[in-house]
Amino acid sequence: MNEVTIKGEIKFVDEIREYGANGFKKHQVVVETGDGRWDNPVPVEFIKDAIEKSKDLEVGQKVTIDARVNGREWQGKDGVTKWFTSISGYRVETENKNPASSQVPDTSSYDTYDEYDDGVEEEAF
């Protein structure tokens, strides 16, 4: 798994959203990582137990987020294949150096939810 550290200022905090019948939850924050001259907003998602680490973040806070870069392939009904990349945060430290959590999560299984899947199974011909 690829890991990254995102450093910057919180630009946007979305509400915690729930998808599908199984109650999959996702919380997205956007971190501005630019140098002041050029914007570089990076969306970071928190899922499952990691939502606890992101739910109190606020716009304007300076943060360091440890995350994993995940990719997935998705094929639409039109047969076109697309690839998506997500950055999944698992640890947050605010500027005052109080980590939101210093625990490293269990990486044995990271289920993903395909928000692009319409839930309709196509029949093979």
N, C-alpha and C positions, 0 to 999 in steps of 0.2 A: 504494500500500500504506500502511496506517496503522501508525505506529510509536508505541510507548509506552516509558516507563522505569518499572520497578517497583523500589521501594526498600523494604527491610524486613529482617526476620530469617527465616532458613530455619526452617520449622516441621516439614517432612517431606521426606524424600528417598526416592523410590521406587527400585526396582531398574531397570536397563535392560531393557526388554521388547522382544521380537521378535515381529512379526506377519506372517502370510501366508507363502506359498511363496517370495517374492522376498527375504525377510530384512529387511523394513522394521523399523528400530529406533526406539524412542522412550524418552526419559528424562524423568520428571516430577518437579518439585520444587514445594513449596508455600511461598510467601513470605507471612508475616504482615505486612500493611501497615497494620494498625489503629493508632489513636492511644493505645492503652492502656486506653481506656474501652470501645471497641467493637472486636470482632474484625473483621478483613477479610482472610481467607486467600485468596490468589490463586494458582491452579495455573498453572505455566509449564512448557511442554513444550520439550524440546530434541530435534531430529531430525538425522539424517545426521551431517555433520561437527561440528555444534554440540554433540553429545554429549561430545566431548572437552573442552569448556569447562565442562560441568556435572558430570562424573563424580566429581570430588573434593570437591564441596560437602558440607557437614555441617550437621546440625541445630544451630541456635544462632548460625551465622555471620550477620553483617550484610552484605547484598549490595545492589548496584545492577545490575539486569539490563536490557539494551536488548533489545526484542522487537518482533515484528510481530503485529498482531491480524488473524487470518484467520477468515473465515466460510465456511460451506458449507451447501448444501441437501441433504437426504436424504429419499428417499421409501421408506417401508416397504412390505411386501407387502400391508398393509391399505389402501394408497393414501393414507395420511396423510403429509403433508409436514411435516418438522421442520427447524429451522435450528440449527446448532451454531456456537459461537465458540471459537476456540482462541488462546492466546497462545504464540507460538513464539519462544523466546529465542535470541539469536545472539551475545551478548556478556555477560560477567559480570565484575564488579569487586567484590572483597571489601573490607571496611572498611579493611584495611591498604593500600588503594590500589594493589595489584598486580593489574592486569587479568589475568583468565584468558586473555584473548586481545584484542588490540587490532585484529585484522584484521576488516574488514567483509566478510561473506560475499558470494559471487556471488549476486545476486538474480534472475538471468536465468531460473531455473526452480526452482520450489518444488513438488515433487511432494508430494501428500498421500495418505495411506492412509486409506481409509474403514473404521475399526474396527467400524462398525455394519453393514457389508455382509457378508452371510452367504455370498457367493460364488455364489449360485444365480441364474441368469438366469431372468427370468420371460418367458413368451411373450406377445406382444401379440395381442389378439383382434380 
